[in-house]
Amino acid sequence: MSDIKNKVQGMDPNVKAQNISELVKNTGNIYRTLAIINKRAKQLQVDLKEELKTKLEDFEVVSDTIEEIHENKEQIEISKFYEKLPNAALIATSEFLNNEIIVVEKQKHLGNN
């Protein structure tokens, strides 16, 4: 997962218009392209969420009262870092345009009906 964080460090977190002809160059179909990007974005989102959850569990304090709120600067810094990362869809789009996504086609089986 750290390779994703390193890769997106310099990436612009803002949405930019994309050239549709570039997006469909490899697939020939905008819907297929968007399905691929969407699936990869969901994978990235789950991975980043799990990593953040794991890191924040280290700071988890079990207490009986609601009034006890502990402010941990390291925890805040970790949260801010993940908030500044580009959206998973932007990362997936960048990976797609740079041919970094491997697409494996599922074979359709037709029955002898």
FENTA-V511337 format. One record per helix or strand of 2 or more residues. SS is the DSSP state (H for helix, E for strand). FROM is the first residue (numbers start at 1). TO is the last residue. If there is no record, write none. Layout:
{{SS | FROM | TO} {SS | FROM | TO}}
This chain:
{{H | 2 | 8} {H | 20 | 23} {H | 30 | 57} {H | 73 | 84} {H | 88 | 97}}
